[in-house]
Amino acid sequence: MPALPSRDVLCSRPWQLAVGGVLVAIAFAFHGALYELGRLWLTNADYSHGFLVVAFVAYLLWKRRDRFPATIARWPDPWGVPFFVVAGVVYVLADKFNIAREWLQAFAVMLALAGVVVMFCGRWKGLRWAWPAFLFLPMTFPLPYLVEQTVSLELREIATQGANFAFQTFGLPSYTEGNLIVIGETRLAVAEACSGLSMLLVFVALSTAVVFLYQSRPLLDRMFVLAAAVPIAVLCNIIRIVATGLIYHAGWTELGDAIVHDLFGWMMMPLALGFMWGVLKVLDWLVEPVDRLSTGDALGLPAKKPEPAR
């Protein structure tokens, strides 16, 4: 089959019907995993960013449309079939052995979608266009239970000790009992919901999005932003706990119950974005772009003195 311009292929009715039919078949075959993902995003605060990530993935694919294959030689490409087979095997085995079932079944759905790209969008060239989408989608998958509990427990411990250190720095008589912070007569429990897991997942996804979209900055800057995502998320959660504890310790219990706890939860993301902006500004102050430097400056060599005019 001769290669055809991708615009002509995508606008053809047979191609649209074929892709639609395969997507309907995938939705039917993996409806259980899709239902669980939707329910998780709607009901679990730790994964409420799922719908936003899907919307961002759609935007990212549209933004990368210039990298879509210029021509498509054949469709449906049989190389997409192995992706469907592996996806089906993973889905069935995860359900049978119940090991990280939710995560593996969601991963199986992603494999099937990769098969659609290979089958209808120019094989490997299509994957080179769509690979960032398959990097973001796992950020919306439910973590395996053991991993989620371990990470949440560690985050609670870090938040508890960090907040207690802050209280003691402020001169307050605080100490910890497990995940309980005692400040005089005030007892502040760092519950599982206050572990910061939700903030961590959302902010890592957001930082990754910045890395992909902020192409005008050097790669080293973007990698630094990505590496800073975890400590920034942890720091913001500690600030939230400290602020809440100070309100309760001041005796404003009704204010804390009615407004402060939830309000500080909403303020965590703007605060984290402010820290990210600060990181970028510090990088601007510390690192001068190479294109503004002379070759000698970039290599660390002393500048040459201008030769006298003859």
MOLINZI-V631160 format. One record per pair of residues at least 24 apart in sequence whose C-alpha atoms are under 6 Angstrom apart, sorted by the first residue. I is the first residue (numbers start at 1). J is the second residue. D is the distance in whole Angstrom. If there is no record, write none. Layout:
BEGIN
i={I;I}
j={J;J}
d={D;D}
END
This chain:
BEGIN
i={2;3;3;3;4;4;5;5;6;6;6;33;33;46;50;57;67;68;69;72;75;76;76;77;80;80;80;83;83;83;84;87;87;100;103;103;152;155;156;159;163;163;186;196;200;204;240}
j={73;71;72;73;71;72;70;71;70;71;72;105;106;198;140;133;129;129;125;122;120;119;120;119;115;118;119;111;112;115;112;111;112;144;141;142;195;195;195;238;238;242;249;237;233;229;264}
d={6;6;5;4;5;6;6;4;5;5;6;6;6;4;5;5;6;5;6;5;5;5;6;4;4;5;4;6;6;5;5;6;6;5;6;6;6;5;4;5;6;6;6;6;5;6;6}
END
